[in-house]
Amino acid sequence: MTHMKFTSLSAAAALLAACLAAAPAFATGEPDAPPAAGRHGPDGDHERGPGMPFGHVPLHRLKLTEAQQDKVFAIVHAQEPQRREYDKAIRKAHEGLRELGRADGFDEARAGALSRDLGQAVAAQALLQARTDAQIQAVLTPEQREQLRQHRMRGHDGGERP
């Protein structure tokens, strides 16, 4: 695997892990609640924060009902044990690759195995996130889905634009 591909894969893995880590905090937020400590509010550029499903749309902006919040909470927390396992596998692979890079002799076979482990964990984690997003999407009303689509069209989540 080339250095560029490895760096890109590592960055993607780190970004995905960071995104997944904060999902529970945003899934149940109140519409008018002040931003969490260390986060900017609606007037700042960091209102979306990491870990929100749907490419960084704050679910509290969709004004979820209490029943929807409960369902989202259950969905997000049901995937947490598996997400944690993927996080550990990613961290272990990164640590192993760093150690190999610093070693006196480079073990190509071991580096390849660790890289494959990393790739598999990142892919599994991405699939888990996509599945979680789809489950949460199913909880939303058509109006909330439209708000989500509009948010994406405005480019607030780095998603597709027309």
C-alpha positions in Angstrom: 0.0 0.0 0.0 1.4 3.4 -0.9 2.1 6.0 1.7 -0.5 8.3 0.2 -3.2 5.6 0.4 -2.2 4.7 3.9 -2.3 8.3 5.0 -5.7 8.8 3.4 -7.1 5.6 5.0 -5.7 6.6 8.3 -7.2 10.1 8.1 -10.6 8.6 7.1 -10.5 6.1 10.0 -9.7 8.9 12.4 -12.4 11.1 11.1 -15.0 8.3 11.2 -14.0 7.4 14.7 -14.4 11.0 15.8 -17.7 11.3 14.1 -19.1 8.3 15.8 -17.9 9.2 19.2 -20.3 12.2 19.7 -23.5 10.8 18.1 -25.4 10.3 21.3 -24.8 13.8 22.4 -26.6 15.3 19.4 -29.3 12.7 19.0 -31.2 14.0 22.0 -30.4 17.6 22.1 -33.1 20.2 22.8 -33.8 22.7 20.0 -33.1 25.8 22.1 -30.5 24.4 24.3 -27.2 26.2 24.5 -24.2 24.6 22.8 -22.3 22.0 24.8 -19.1 23.0 26.4 -16.4 23.6 23.9 -18.8 23.9 21.0 -19.8 27.0 19.1 -23.5 27.9 18.7 -25.5 28.7 15.6 -23.5 31.8 14.9 -20.2 30.0 14.9 -18.7 27.7 12.2 -18.6 24.7 14.4 -22.3 24.2 15.2 -22.4 20.8 13.6 -19.7 19.1 15.6 -18.4 15.6 15.1 -20.4 12.4 15.4 -23.8 13.4 14.1 -25.5 11.0 11.9 -26.4 12.1 8.3 -23.2 13.8 7.5 -23.2 16.3 10.4 -26.8 17.5 10.6 -27.7 18.3 14.2 -30.7 16.2 14.9 -32.0 18.8 17.4 -32.5 21.1 14.4 -35.0 18.5 13.1 -37.1 19.0 16.3 -37.4 15.4 17.1 -40.4 14.4 19.3 -39.6 12.7 22.6 -40.6 9.3 21.0 -38.2 9.9 18.1 -35.4 11.0 20.5 -36.0 7.7 22.4 -35.8 5.7 19.2 -32.6 7.5 18.0 -31.1 7.0 21.5 -31.8 3.3 21.3 -30.4 3.0 17.8 -27.2 4.9 18.5 -26.5 3.1 21.8 -27.3 -0.4 20.4 -24.4 0.1 17.9 -21.9 1.4 20.5 -20.4 -1.9 21.6 -19.6 -2.9 18.0 -18.3 0.6 17.2 -16.0 0.4 20.2 -14.6 -2.9 19.0 -13.9 -1.3 15.6 -12.3 1.7 17.3 -10.0 -0.7 19.3 -9.1 -2.6 16.1 -8.3 0.6 14.3 -6.2 1.9 17.2 -4.3 -1.4 17.5 -3.5 -1.5 13.8 -2.3 2.1 13.8 -0.1 1.4 16.9 1.3 -1.7 15.2 2.1 0.2 12.0 3.7 3.0 13.9 5.9 0.5 15.8 6.9 -1.1 12.5 7.8 2.3 11.0 10.1 3.0 14.0 11.7 -0.5 14.1 15.2 -1.1 12.9 13.9 -3.6 10.4 10.7 -3.3 8.4 8.5 -6.4 8.3 6.6 -6.1 5.0 4.3 -9.1 5.8 3.4 -7.8 9.2 2.8 -4.3 7.8 0.5 -5.8 5.1 -1.5 -7.7 7.7 -1.9 -4.7 9.9 -2.9 -2.6 6.9 -5.5 -5.2 6.0 -6.8 -5.3 9.6 -7.0 -1.5 9.5 -8.9 -1.5 6.2 -11.3 -4.1 7.3 -12.1 -2.3 10.6 -12.6 1.0 8.8 -14.8 -0.6 6.2 -16.9 -2.4 8.9 -17.2 0.8 10.9 -18.3 2.7 7.8 -20.9 0.1 7.2 -22.1 0.2 10.8 -22.4 4.0 10.5 -24.4 3.8 7.2 -26.7 1.2 8.8 -27.2 3.4 11.8 -27.9 6.4 9.7 -30.5 4.4 7.7 -32.2 3.3 10.9 -32.3 6.8 12.2 -33.6 8.0 8.8 -36.5 5.6 9.1 -37.5 7.3 12.4 -37.9 10.7 10.7 -41.1 12.1 9.3 -41.2 13.1 5.6 -40.9 16.8 6.7 -37.8 16.1 8.7 -36.3 14.1 5.8 -36.9 17.2 3.6 -35.2 19.5 6.2 -32.3 17.1 6.2 -32.2 17.2 2.4 -32.3 21.0 2.4 -29.5 21.1 4.9 -27.4 18.9 2.7 -28.3 21.0 -0.4 -27.0 24.1 1.4 -23.7 22.3 1.8 -23.7 22.5 5.6 -22.6 18.9 6.0 -20.1 18.5 3.2 -22.7 16.5 1.3 -23.7 16.7 -2.3 -24.9 19.9 -3.8 -26.9 20.2 -7.0 
